[in-house]
């Protein structure tokens, strides 16, 4: 069974460029494909030298109301963004760091251990497929073999059944993930919005992947701004062309304030 965010019909017509951020906004922004270019494998991404400082400056202008929300584990995200000390969420919101540095990380779901043998066997017998132990989730990457998308989904669905539906499958760009139910990027946004730095502010969500649609849905519902990066259908009402355009958009906010 695939659990997908509750979204309205995708917007397929020409999508306008977004307005600049405003001082009363709360910015929620994806990492891979949004702030850094996607690489052949997750460990091969390149983070621009000035990115952490840029995010720190934007967070300062927004009085702390900036959170990077990624599918990566929080520890990995923290390491790659060394120099950015603001709010962040890893594993699509399963673990979070507040704007003041307080980390909320649950224990790993023991059901993951039950399905690991199935996933490892599949990867061992399938060249081009790599698996990632995210501690709180399991990711099956097939960027080297995009034709295996349906096969990877079927394996993940089998694992969900093996877990007696204690786990869910989350599909993204060239990856499927097995994870506990109940948390996605939309839930992460809603949780951050209860914290002092974010409370009462207009949510702005920026992302490039299907997994970001849950964040877009929350932004749209709360009269915020949803910005999709790159091509493809999305419920986001605005669009930026690529990672470079996202960086320019952030820099333009700093220049204007």
N, C-alpha and C positions, 0 to 999 in steps of 0.2 A: 504493500500500500504506500502510495506517495502522498505526503502531506504538503500542501502548497498554501501560500498565503492567500487570505481572502482579498481579492482585488476586483475592481470593476473592469469593464471591457477595455482592452488595450487601445491606446491612441495611435492611429496609423497615419493620420494626415501630417502635413508639414508642421514641425514642432519648433516654436520660437526659441531664441537664445534666452537664458535666464536674466532676470534683473540682478544687479549687484546685491551682495549681502548688506544688511542694515545693522546698526548697533544693537537693536532689540531682537535680533535673531538668535536662534540656537542651531548651530551647524552640526549635522551628523554626516560623516563622510566615510565611504568605503576605502579600502586600501588597494588591493590588486586590481588592475584595470582602470583605476580611478586616480590614484596618486602615484602609482608606479605601473610600468608596462608589464603585462603578463609575460611570463617566461615559459620555456619548455617544461620546467619542473619548478615547484614552489621555492626551492632553495637557490635558484639561479637568478632571481630578480635582482635588479640594480636600483638602489635607492639614491636619488640625487643628493649630493652633499648638503645642499641648503634646505632640503625638505623639512627636517625636524624643526629647524629654527623658524621657517616660514609658518608652520602650524602653531608653534609657540606664540608667535607674534599675532596671528589671527585670533588665537584663544584669548590673548590679552585684550585685544580690542573688543572681543565679545564678552568680556568680564568672566571668562572661564567656561562659557557655553559652547564648547566644541568637544565632540567625541568622535574618535576614529573607531568605526565599527567594522570588524573584519571577520572573515571565516578562519583566519589563522589563530593558533593558540595565543593567548595574551602574552605569554613569556616571549614567544618569537616576535610578535608585533613590537613589544617593548624594546627588544634588542635591536631590531632593525630601525626603530625610530628613536634611538638614543639621543637625548637632547630635547625631546618633546615629553613634558611631564604632565600633560593634561589628561582629561578623561579618555578612556578607551574601553572597547569591548572585544573580546576574542571568542572564537568558536561560535560565531553568529549570535552572541549575546549570552552564552552559557556562563561566561566569566566576565567580570567588569572591574574597571578601576575608576573610582570617582575622580572628580576634578581636584579633590584634596589628597588623592593618592591612596585612598582606602580600597583594598582589593577584596572582591567577593567572588570566591571560587568554590563551587560545590565539589563533593567527592565524585569520582568516576562511577558511572552506573555499572554495577557488576554484570549486567546483561551483555555488555560489550565483550566480555571475556568468552561468553557462550558462542558468539558468532565469529570470533577471530579465526578459528580453524578453517571455516568455509572461505573466508576472504583470503587468507594466506595461500590456501591450496589453489584457488582461482588465479591469483597473481603469479604463482610459481609455474603454472601451466600456460600462461598467456603472455607472450612477449609483447612489450610495449605498454603494459599496464603496471602502474606502480601504486603501492599502498602507503598511506601515511598514518602513523599513530599520533593522533592529536590529543591523547590522554582522555579527553572527555568525549571524543568522537573518533570515527574511522573514516578516512577519505580514500576513495578509489579513483585514481587519476588515469585518464586515457588520452591525454593530449597527443601522444605519439601515435595513437591508433584511433582516430575519430570514428572510424567505421564500427568500432566496438561499443558505441554508445548504448544501443539496445541490449547488448549482451551484459554490459556492466549494470544496467538498470535491473535486468532480470535477476542477476546474482544478488544485488542489494535487496530486491523484493523478497527473494528466498530467505535472506538473513532476517528481514523483518518478521516473516512468518515464523522462523525458528525462534525468534525472541518473544513469540506470542504477542506481537504488536506492542511490546514495551518500547521498542525503538521505532523511529520513523526514517524515511529516506528523503534526503534533500538534494535536489538536482541543481547543478550550476554549470558553468562553462567548462566542458571537458572533464567534469568530475561529478561523482555521486557520493553522498556522505550518509553514514549511519550515525544517528545521534538520539539522545533521549527526547521524548516528546515535550511540547509545551513552551519552547523558547525559539524565537527567530529575531531577525533584526528589527521588526516592528515592535516586539515586546521590549527589546533593548531600548529603543527610543522612548517608549512609554515610561519605562523605569527611570531613565535619565531625567525625563521631564518632571519627575516628582522631587528632584534634588534642587537645592537652593540656587545653584548657578544657572539652571535651565528653566526653572519654574516661571510660568506666565509668559514665556517667549514664543515667538513664531518658529515652528520647526522647519528646517531646510535640510532635505536629505539628498545626497549626491551619490550615485552608484552606477555600475555598468552591467550587473548580472541579474539573472532571474531571482537570485536570493535577496536582492535589494528591493524587489517589488513590495515586500511586506513593509519596509521602511517608507517607500513611496505612498503606500496606502494610508499609513498613519499621518504622514505630512498632508496628504490631500484631505483627509477627514477633518483635520484640525485647522484647515484654511492656511496651511503652510505652503512650501514650495518643494516640488519634487523634480529632480534634474537627472535625466538619464544620460550616460556617457557612451558615445558611439552609436552604431547602427542597431536596428532591431526594434521590435514592438515593445511598448512599455505603457504603463498607466501614467508615467511622469508627464507633466504638462510642458516641461522645458527640456532642452537638450544642449549638451556640449560635445564637440566632435571627438575629443580624445584627451589623453592625460595632459598633454601640453596646454590644451584649452582650459582644463581645470586649474592648472597652476597659474595661468594668466588671469583667470577669473578671481582667484584668491589674492593675487598680487594687486589687481585693480581695486579690490576692496580696501587693502591697506593704503594704497595711494590716495584713495578718495576720503579716507578718514584720518 
